[in-house]
Amino acid sequence: MSGEALAPKKRSEEQEWTPRTRIGKLVKEGRITSIDEIFRSCELIREPEIVDLLIPNLQEEVIDINLVQKQTDAGEKSKFKATVIVGNEGGLVGIGEGKTKEVGPAIKKAVKQAKLNIIPVRLGCGSWECKCGERHSLPFRAEGKSGSVRITLVPAPKGIGLAVADVPKIVLRLAGIKDAWSLTKGHTRCTVNFAKATFNALRKTYYVVSSSDWAGGF
C-alpha cells in the first residue's frame, strides 16, 4: 500500500524537474541512460536530479557536523556545517559539504553537493597475494591528500576486509571496495580532511587507468 502511495509522488517530482543544462535535458529525454556516458564525455554534472535519475540506489551517510561561528559587526553568527558521503557500493562515490543555520537543511545541502561531486572508482584485484580477478579491492596503490592528511590505499587479498580507520572505511564501503589496507600520515583526527584525502585517492584510480583508454578524464 505504501509503495503504491509513494510511486505517483515520485513520478510527479520527476515531471516537475525542469533541466537547466544540456546534459540535464538529455537525461530527462532518455537520450542519456547511464552515468558512465557523462563521465566518458568529460561533462560536468551541474544538477543533482541527474544523479537521482541515473543512480536510484545511491546511499548517503553523514560523517561530520560542526557548529561554526563568524564574527560580524552585528555580533556572532552561528551555522551548522555538515559533511556527507554518497555512494552506490558499486564504483561511484561523492563527498559534499553544506552550511546553514539548521542541521537538517545543512545535511540536505551537503547531499546535493556530494551528488554533484560524484566520481567513478576503478575496482579490481591489485593484490599479488590474491589475483582472483574479481572487483573486490583496488587495482593498484593510490595516494591522496587533503590539508595535513596523507593516505595511501593498498589493495588487499579477498577476505581481509577494510583494515583502515573508521572515516576512510565509510568512504571505501560506499565506493564498493571490500578489501583494503591503508597507510596514513598527518592530523587524521580531522574527519573532513581524512575523508577528502581518501576521496582524492579513489579519484586517481579512474584518472590513471582511463587516461590510456580515452582522451580526457573526470
N, C-alpha and C positions, 0 to 999 in steps of 0.2 A: 504494500500500500504506500509506504513512504517513498519507494523508488518511483512509483507512478506519479507521485506528487512533485518530486524534485525534477523529473525529466522535462516537463513543459517549461519550468523556470529556467533551467539551463539552456534550453533552446532559445528562449526569449532573450536571455542575456547575450548569446552569440549573435542574434539578429540585431540587437541594439548597438553592437560594436560597429563603429564607422572607422575603418582604417585610415590612417593619416599618411602612411608611407606606401611606396610602390610594392615592397615586399609584403606588407600587411594586406594589400588589395589582392595580390596573387595568392596568398594563403587562404583568404576568405572565399575567393572564387574557386578554390580547389585546384589551382594550377601548380601549386607547391604543396606536396603532401608529406614531405619528410624534412626534419630539421637538418639532416645531412646536406640537402640541396643548398640550404642557405650558407652553411659553413664552406662548402666547396666553391661557392660563387663569391666568397670573400665579402659577403654583405653583412652589415651590422644589424642586430635586432634592436629596434627602437620602440617596440610596443610589446608589453608583457602578454597581451592577448594572443600574440603569435605563438608563444611558448605554451599557453594554456590549450590551444587547439592542436598543436603538433605533439605535445608531450602530456597526455592526460593523466599519467600515473606519477607525476612529479611529487616528490616528498619534500618537506621542509622541516628544519629544526633550528630553534633559537639557541645560539651558543653564548650570547653575552648581552646584558642590559645594564647600562650605566646612566647615572644621573650626572649630566654635565651642566656647568654654570658659566654664565658670561656676565661680566661687569659692564654696565652701561650707565649713561648719565641718569637714567630713571631708577637705577638700582640693579640688583642681580636678577638675571633671567635664567630660569632653570628649564632644561629639556631632558627628555629621556632619549638615549641613543641605543638602538638595537642592532645586533649583527646576526644575520640569518644565513644558513647554508641550505641550498636546494639541490636535489639530485634525483635521478631515476634508478639508481643502483644498477645501471647498465651502460656506463660510459659517458654520462653527462653530469656536470656539477657546476654550481654557480654560487657566488658569495655576494652579499649586499648589505648595506648599512642604511638606516633610516633614523632621522632625528626629529621629534615633535614634542609637544607639551605633555602628551599622554602616551602610556605604554602601548596600548592597542594600536593606535594609528602609526606609531613608530615601527612596530613589527610589520604591519601591512606595507609600509613604505619600503622597509628593508627587503621584504619578499619580492616586491616588484623590481627593485634594483637588482636582486640576485638573479631574477629571470632574464634581465637584460644583459647580465654579465655571464650567462651560462656558456660553458665551453665543452668541447668534446675531449674525452680522455682515451688514450690508446691503452687497451688492456692486452695482456699477453702472459707468457710464462718465460720470464727472463732469467730464472734461477738455473745455474748449471747443475744444481743438485736434483732438480725435478725433471725438466724437459718433457713435460706431459703434453705440451702443445695447446692446453686449454687457456681460456681467458680468465684466469683467477687472480693474477697479480699484475705487475708492471712488466713491460717488455725489456726495460733496462733501467739503470740508475738514473734518478732525476733529482736535480738540486733546485731549491727555491729559497728566496729570502724576502724579508719584509722588516724594515726597521733594523733592530739588532739581532733578530732571529734568523738563523740559518738552519735549513733542514735538508737532509739527503735521504730520499726514499730508495730503499733497496728491495729488489724482487726476492720473494721468499718461496720455499717449496710448498706445495699444496698440503694443507692441514696445519700449517704453523699458525694461521690466524693473523690478526693485526697486532703485531708486537710493537706497538707505538703508544705514545701518550694519548690521553683522553681527547684532546682537541683535534689532532690530526686523524684520530680514529673515526670521528664523526664525518670529516671531510672525505676520507678514503671509503668509508662504508657507503655513503650516498653516491660516490662516484662509481661504485661497483667493484672495488678492489677488496678481495677477501683475505689475501695473504701478503704481508709486507713487513720489513724491518725499517727502522729509521735511525739516523744519526743527527743529533741536534746540537746547536750552539747558540749562545746569546740569552736574552731575557725571555725565556719561554713562559714565564708567568703572565705575560701579556697575551691574553687569549686571542685578541683580534689579530695581532701580528703573527702569532703562531698559526692561525687559520689561513691568513693570507699567504704566508710562506709556503704552506702545504699546497694551497691552490695554485700558486705560481710554479711549483714543482710539477704538478699534474699538467699544467698548460704546456710544459716543454715536451711531454710525451707525444703530443699531437704535432707541435711545431716541427720537431726534428725529423720524425718519420715522414710526415705528409709533404715536407718541402721537396723530397726526392720523387714524390709521386705526381705532384701537380704544381703549377706555378702559383704561388700565393701562400696564404696562411691566415689563421684566425687572429 
